[in-house]
Amino acid sequence: MNITVSGAGYVGLVSAVCLAQIGHDVTCTDVDDEKIRLLQSGRSPIYEAGLEALLRDNAARLCFTSDAKTAYEAADVIVIAVGTPENPDGSCDLRYVYAAADSIAQYARDGTIAAVKSTVPIGTCAKLQAYFDAHTGARRIRVASNPEFLSQGTAVRDTLHASRIVLGTADDETLAVLRKMVAPFGLPVVETDLCSAEMIKYASNSFLALKISFINEIANLCETVGADVTDVAEGMGFDARIGGQFLRAGVGYGGSCFPKDTKALYWLSAHEGQALKTVRAAIDVNESQKLLPLEKAHALCGDLRGKEVAVLGLAFKPGTDDVRDAPSLKVVAELLRSGAHVRAWDAAAADRFARAVAGDVRYCDTVHEALAGAALCIILTEWDAVRALTPEDFKNCMQTPLVIDGRNCFAPERFVGTGVTYESIGRRPVRNHTERTDDT
Ligand SMILES: NC(=O)c1ccc[n+]([C@@H]2O[C@H](COP(=O)([O-])OP(=O)(O)OC[C@H]3O[C@@H](n4cnc5c(N)ncnc54)[C@H](O)[C@@H]3O)[C@@H](O)[C@H]2O)c1
């Protein structure tokens, strides 16, 4: 089957490579010439485990072009995987989807299927169908919904071993072609209509966001009543009706999907007069959770003015250089506003962070360099280099060994008797450091 993937980002490129891996001839196209040039030379513009190896193995079945005519004119199926960012009001910005649709309408042949993999608001595929019908004359392009569920950092594995593939279609002929396209994956397939497929994606992401915000609120209450959220989450997770995943308390979710998708679903629900109160709560809890390290910092240190604060981790999660909507953006901005001197370290995201944040941040090459002389350490991403630290590292490097662990990287017991004050999320603090300041 001839497949064209529109968009060579995290989703598009991984999809293209995996579709080639199961035997299809795949063309991947992007408006970013630089990305296409890199891919034509055999290199990947993004880092994902296993991606470059699959690119190499499937070179004979993969073609990269920035020329829309070449990309679209011979395709049986066009997979649309362009970005769908957030508008200032929280709604979804569909300009890239329509820009791709424009080129597809111009060049695709009669009978081509446009399968929308980008996360788009419920009702978009129907509108796209109307758009094609109005712009393709005698040619008929059939729209389908094929949402993506991969996670950055494990994208290749998530695609080849997905929990399910969702196919939303409006007619049996389109469904038959898409069934054939995905059959070699050998994965469970959910077949439904266009709207339901679009809703499955938003409902799934919002539900996972809700789980995170729920456990974060429980964690905050654990601190007040003296319970330990790690034990609580473990005890809950054994129940198959609940499941153990996405129950890790911390400083909140970030990244390119959960924040924008929850806001887009909420915006749509409010627009339809059915405002989703649970999704609103997940969003609000997440925003306040991001500020928790600051509250803890003020409680531990009082006034932060002039204090050296080590921030370990800037990416929204380990294994990626993505800082979109990461808690670090809010935490560092607030630290700077409080007059603290920030010494930041990240294994991969420092450059991207520096481009996103104005302000005087000192970027360090190692975790130890960031800790050196610091009066406080705030952990925001659980990179291996952070997990490998010992209580002695904090004690020996820092001026005052106060640690706020926003990702619960360490067992609190490790800090007992070490002289390090260790605060985490939803667990009992270990306060065996005597020097306290100001109003605490
Ligand atoms: N990143 C994830 O973890 C993830 C997971 C599931 C779903 N999604 C969804 O998948 C979609 C893509 O996300 P992403 O993370 O891959 O985005 P991305 O920003 O990494 O990639 C999008 C790509 O589309 C290209 N593009 C823009 N306009 C184009 C056009 N007219 N023609 C061809 N290419 C064009 C851009 O240059 C860019 O390379 C979004 O809707 C996102 O919500 C993302």
The ligand as a Gaussian input file, in Angstrom:
#p B3LYP/6-31G(d) Opt

LIG

0 1
 N        3.799000      14.160000      20.781000
 C        3.012000      13.272000      21.333000
 O        3.373000      12.618000      22.320000
 C        1.627000      13.005000      20.758000
 C        0.947000      11.837000      21.109000
 C       -0.309000      11.602000      20.568000
 C       -0.887000      12.535000      19.701000
 N       -0.199000      13.674000      19.404000
 C       -0.828000      14.612000      18.451000
 O       -0.224000      14.413000      17.176000
 C       -0.132000      15.657000      16.470000
 C        1.327000      15.929000      16.091000
 O        2.074000      16.058000      17.270000
 P        3.666000      16.084000      17.256000
 O        4.109000      16.028000      18.662000
 O        4.161000      15.057000      16.274000
 O        3.923000      17.542000      16.658000
 P        5.308000      18.128000      16.122000
 O        5.223000      19.585000      16.347000
 O        6.456000      17.356000      16.655000
 O        5.246000      17.821000      14.535000
 C        4.330000      18.413000      13.650000
 C        5.015000      18.521000      12.291000
 O        4.053000      18.925000      11.316000
 C        4.740000      19.753000      10.375000
 N        3.767000      20.514000       9.591000
 C        3.085000      21.651000       9.915000
 N        2.294000      22.025000       8.893000
 C        2.448000      21.108000       7.909000
 C        1.883000      20.945000       6.615000
 N        0.979000      21.777000       6.133000
 N        2.283000      19.894000       5.877000
 C        3.212000      19.017000       6.334000
 N        3.778000      19.126000       7.555000
 C        3.403000      20.152000       8.329000
 C        5.642000      20.603000      11.245000
 O        6.676000      21.207000      10.508000
 C        6.138000      19.562000      12.252000
 O        7.330000      18.942000      11.804000
 C       -0.741000      16.702000      17.396000
 O       -2.094000      16.842000      17.080000
 C       -0.600000      16.079000      18.772000
 O       -1.569000      16.544000      19.678000
 C        1.046000      13.918000      19.877000

